[in-house]
Amino acid sequence: MGNVYKMTIAGCERELPICPISDTLDIAGFVMFGDVEITEQAAAALMAKCPEHDIIITAESKGIPLAYEMARIGCRKYVVARKGIKAYMTDPIKVEVKSITTDHVQTLYLSQEDVASLKNKRILILDDVISTGESLIALEKLVSEVGGEVVGKAAVLAEGDAADRTDIIFLEPLPLFFK
């Protein structure tokens, strides 16, 4: 394997592959898919740090295993904001958030059933990694539009400048690698 970044996350030692993003920037790739140990350990560690909540919301797709595990050991309910409309979604609502730094627009969708489950509830926003915060902004806007109350924003890792934020809960900082 090429270059790796070694770190301990919720007591689990991992080697994250260093991935080029541009000519001037590399990141350490963190993917929870398939890693049951880190999903379970990170969920338990985050639960200990998060405020009380009624339901968890995450954006499709890398936060899904973490949202499931935290809901399993905690509030027993989670919702996934989808990046596209699915056939089973009844009368979906959407939010679009344009990033300040790029031309990229992120669109997230919820079915009416999910909207109803979030209304007047204490919501924990969850992701695997918080970096630019674009997904968080989209999820916050979605929760606001459906009448839920954001009580916390959490992730396993905070990448780059996100580690300096005081409005998020995370387990470990994840550095950026500038060339």
Protein Blocks (a to p, Z undefined) as FASTA:
>chain_A
ZZdddddeehiacddddddfbfmbccddddfehplmlmmmmmmmmmmmpccdfbdcdddf
klmmmmmmmmmmmnopacdddfbdcfklghiaddddddfkbmbdcdddddfklmmmmgop
acddddfbdcklmmmmmmmmmmmmnopacfbdcdfbdghjllmpckbccfbdcddddZZ
